[in-house]
Amino acid sequence: EAYVVIWASDDLQYHGGGVTHSTAYNFYHNKMAARIAKLIGEDTTNYEQEAELIAKSLRQNLWVEKGWFGEFK
């Protein structure tokens, strides 16, 4: 997923694992989709639930106990 959202330079190799920057993009875009859905009178539930699941997964899988997110797992 990382290759879709960034310019894969400097020999980035994640081997198919989850990475923080693309996870953050997915979270943000679901939050924005919920805002847009609300503005046009559509149901926001799916976007809000997806954003919450993404945030939960990010905290569970990529949080480093030293106080920041790791880049890759």
HUHUVEN-V459516 format. One record per residue. RES is the residue in one small letter. OMEGA is omega as a letter, one per 30 degrees, with the letter a starting at -180 (* if undefined). D_FIRST is the distance of its C-alpha to the first C-alpha in Angstrom with 1 decimal. Layout:
res=RES omega=OMEGA d_first=D_FIRST
res=RES omega=OMEGA d_first=D_FIRST
This chain:
res=e omega=a d_first=0.0
res=a omega=a d_first=3.8
res=y omega=a d_first=5.5
res=v omega=a d_first=5.6
res=v omega=l d_first=7.3
res=i omega=l d_first=9.4
res=w omega=a d_first=11.8
res=a omega=l d_first=11.0
res=s omega=l d_first=14.6
res=d omega=l d_first=16.8
res=d omega=l d_first=15.4
res=l omega=l d_first=12.2
res=q omega=l d_first=11.3
res=y omega=l d_first=9.2
res=h omega=l d_first=9.9
res=g omega=l d_first=7.2
res=g omega=l d_first=8.2
res=g omega=l d_first=7.5
res=v omega=a d_first=8.1
res=t omega=a d_first=10.6
res=h omega=a d_first=9.9
res=s omega=l d_first=6.8
res=t omega=l d_first=8.8
res=a omega=l d_first=11.8
res=y omega=a d_first=10.7
res=n omega=l d_first=10.3
res=f omega=a d_first=13.6
res=y omega=a d_first=15.3
res=h omega=l d_first=14.7
res=n omega=l d_first=16.0
res=k omega=l d_first=18.9
res=m omega=l d_first=19.7
res=a omega=l d_first=19.6
res=a omega=l d_first=22.1
res=r omega=l d_first=24.2
res=i omega=l d_first=24.4
res=a omega=l d_first=25.2
res=k omega=a d_first=27.9
res=l omega=a d_first=29.3
res=i omega=l d_first=29.7
res=g omega=l d_first=31.1
res=e omega=l d_first=28.3
res=d omega=a d_first=27.2
res=t omega=a d_first=24.7
res=t omega=a d_first=24.4
res=n omega=a d_first=21.1
res=y omega=l d_first=19.2
res=e omega=l d_first=21.1
res=q omega=l d_first=20.5
res=e omega=l d_first=16.7
res=a omega=l d_first=16.7
res=e omega=l d_first=19.0
res=l omega=l d_first=17.1
res=i omega=l d_first=13.9
res=a omega=l d_first=16.5
res=k omega=l d_first=18.2
res=s omega=l d_first=15.3
res=l omega=l d_first=14.5
res=r omega=a d_first=18.2
res=q omega=a d_first=18.6
res=n omega=a d_first=15.9
res=l omega=l d_first=15.4
res=w omega=l d_first=18.8
res=v omega=a d_first=21.1
res=e omega=a d_first=24.7
res=k omega=l d_first=25.8
res=g omega=l d_first=24.7
res=w omega=l d_first=21.1
res=f omega=l d_first=17.5
res=g omega=a d_first=16.1
res=e omega=a d_first=13.1
res=f omega=l d_first=11.7
res=k omega=* d_first=13.1
